[in-house]
Amino acid sequence: MATSIPTYQTLTTVEAFRKVVNSHFSKQITEGQAYDARDIKRFNEIDEYALMFIQHMQYDKTFDEQKALRIFHEAMFQNYTNIHIIDISTNHFPSSYFDRHAIFLQNHDMNNLPLLYFVIRVFHKGHEDNEAVKRFITYNFEEYLRTHPGRRLVILFDLREIGLGHIDYDLVKYIINSLTHYYPGLLAYMLIYKQPFILQAAWRLIRSWLPTETRNSVKFIDEKTIVQYVSLDQLPKDMGGIANDAL
């Protein structure tokens, strides 16, 4: 059975938080110079989406309204300034990225949360168009959010058969920033599958970039311990499971 999976609190209502947001940021919303009106519409009309901001990094017994407002502003402002994330589509990166099978949704964890795989051995530092890869990462997050607003997912980093040449810190930082600023409340937890010993120093650096609360959401696993989080029928055979999918 999965252990130490983070729990998320709902310490205020969607209606109450919407009222606070629309009042506090009335100037930005009205002028349309800092926020995309479509993001605001999504926030005001989709309860599950608004709930993501209410629950993100709320670990105290009472609702930290100022933290939630800061998270909301960062997400709205970043989405507006970063190529209007809501517009991301398959036109923003090569179609061959799907064939690489490097980032994809496949099956679910023990809590029926979708698994988003990052197969790191596919990436080679210095040989990628990082801006295109970032857009592909964003596409996967945004497309999931459009289809499943408010439903968290599990990110599984497959670190088999990799070395230092596969770790691009620029892309790692982008993933962290996306989950922290662009898509608050999207991540349930992370699974790090078979981290090589040679990457321990790299992990210590990456860990320092994670928000303190997120560090507790990172789980290191191998073929024996992964079944604490993902059942055998949801795991591909090359990871010790019985599903027909292969990575």
C-alpha positions, 0 to 999 in steps of 0.5 A: 500500500502506498505510504506518505502520499501527501494529502490536500486540504480545502480550507475555504470554499470556491465561491469565497475564494473567487470573490476574494480574487476578483476583488483583489485583482479587479484592476488586472482582470478589468484591464486585461494587461496582466491576465488572459481573460480566458484563464480568468473565465476558466477560474470563474467557471470551472470549480475544479480548476479554482480548487487547485489554487485553494489547495496548493501548498496549504498545509496549516490548519487555517487558510493562508489567503495571502499565499493563495493570492500570490500563487494565483497571481504568479500563475495568471501572470506567467501564463499571460507572458509565456506565449499565452500558455492557454494557446499551446497546441501541436503547432508549437513543437515537432510532431515527431515528439510524440513518436519519441515516447519520452513524455506520455500519460499511461495507466494509473497509480493505486489512488487512480491518479494518472501517471505521466511518464518522463523517460529521461534516456530519450533526452540528450543534453546539448542535442535538443531544441530546449525551447521546443521541448519546453513547449512539448512539456507545457502541451502535456500539462495543459492538455491534461488540465483541459481534459481533467481540470482539478484532477491531480496526476503523478509524474514518474521519472524513468531514470534507467540507462542514463548518465550525466549526459542525459540531465539538462538542468535547464529542462529540470528547472522548467518542469519545477517552475511549471508545477510551482507557478504555471500549474499549481495543484496539478502534481500529486507526487513524483516517483523517481524510478531507479536513480543511478548512484552517479546522479546523487550529487545532481539530485542534491542540487535539484532538491535545493530548487524544489519548494520545501513542501514539494520535497516530501512529495518525491518518492525514490523507487525501484522494481521492488518498491514501485508496487507500493504506489502502482499495482502490477496490472498498471505497470509495463512488463519491463518495470516488473508489471503485467500490463502489455504496455512497454516503455 
